[in-house]
């Protein structure tokens, strides 16, 4: 029982640490004139929570190569894909496949930015 309680405390601590990080939207870099430029913005998974498939929608301000990655709460990578974006609206389809119900963290990584948010499979 004590071991189970210890595991639960560790999982909850990790979960709340990841969730607070996952809610941050971007890391930016400065243009020559000092203004902030974001290559990717307005990232949102719909529907979320989902049971079979979801779409991660975002806007890209440049043609960039990104890495789309999904991790479980322990940090194991369960899905990764390299994608070339277009300027404007972009969408990534993500299928549950054999993943168990639960909370996952998805990330969109460019050369300069990492965006991470929570994804719930019901």
C-alpha positions in Angstrom: 0.0 0.0 0.0 2.8 2.4 0.9 4.5 1.6 -2.4 1.3 2.4 -4.3 0.9 5.7 -2.5 4.5 6.6 -3.3 4.0 5.9 -7.0 0.8 7.9 -7.0 2.5 10.9 -5.4 5.3 10.7 -8.0 2.8 10.5 -10.9 0.8 13.4 -9.6 3.9 15.5 -9.1 5.1 14.7 -12.6 1.6 15.3 -14.1 1.2 18.8 -12.6 4.8 19.7 -13.6 4.1 18.6 -17.2 0.7 20.2 -17.3 2.0 23.6 -16.2 4.7 23.3 -18.9 2.3 22.0 -21.5 0.1 25.1 -21.1 2.9 27.4 -22.2 2.5 28.2 -25.8 5.9 29.1 -27.2 9.5 30.0 -27.0 10.2 33.0 -29.3 13.2 34.6 -30.9 13.8 38.2 -31.9 13.9 39.7 -35.3 16.5 42.3 -36.2 14.2 45.1 -35.1 13.7 43.5 -31.7 10.1 42.3 -32.4 9.2 38.8 -31.5 8.5 36.3 -34.4 6.8 33.0 -33.9 7.1 30.4 -36.6 4.1 28.5 -35.2 1.1 29.8 -33.4 -2.5 29.0 -32.3 -2.0 25.3 -31.7 -5.1 23.3 -30.7 -6.2 19.7 -30.8 -9.8 19.1 -31.8 -11.6 17.2 -30.5 -9.8 16.9 -27.2 -10.6 14.6 -25.4 -11.0 12.1 -28.3 -11.6 8.4 -28.6 -10.4 7.5 -32.2 -8.8 10.4 -34.0 -8.0 14.1 -33.4 -6.5 16.9 -35.5 -3.8 19.2 -34.3 -4.4 22.6 -36.0 -1.9 25.4 -36.1 -0.8 28.4 -38.1 2.7 28.6 -39.6 4.2 31.9 -40.4 6.9 30.3 -42.5 7.6 27.1 -44.4 9.5 25.1 -41.8 10.2 21.5 -41.0 8.6 20.4 -37.7 8.7 17.3 -35.6 5.3 16.3 -34.2 5.8 14.1 -31.1 3.4 12.5 -28.6 4.6 11.2 -25.2 3.0 9.5 -22.3 3.2 11.0 -18.8 6.2 8.9 -18.0 8.1 10.5 -20.9 8.0 7.6 -23.4 7.7 8.7 -27.0 4.6 6.9 -28.4 4.5 8.7 -31.8 6.8 10.9 -33.8 6.6 12.3 -37.3 8.6 14.9 -39.3 6.4 17.3 -41.3 6.9 20.1 -43.7 4.6 23.0 -43.0 3.1 25.5 -45.4 2.5 29.1 -44.7 -0.9 29.5 -43.2 -3.2 26.9 -41.7 -1.8 23.4 -41.1 -3.3 20.3 -39.7 -1.9 17.0 -38.4 -4.2 14.0 -38.0 -3.4 11.8 -35.0 -5.0 8.3 -34.6 -5.2 6.6 -31.3 -4.4 3.1 -32.7 -3.4 0.9 -29.7 -2.8 3.7 -27.2 -4.5 3.3 -23.8 -6.9 5.8 -22.5 -5.2 8.6 -20.5 -3.3 11.9 -20.7 -0.5 12.4 -23.2 1.6 15.4 -24.1 2.0 16.4 -27.8 4.8 18.7 -29.0 5.4 20.6 -32.2 9.1 21.4 -32.5 10.7 23.7 -35.0 14.4 24.8 -35.1 13.7 27.7 -32.8 10.5 26.7 -30.9 8.8 24.0 -28.9 5.1 24.0 -28.3 3.6 21.4 -26.0 0.1 20.8 -24.9 -2.0 18.1 -23.3 -4.0 15.5 -25.2 -6.6 13.3 -23.6 -7.7 9.9 -25.0 -11.0 8.7 -23.5 
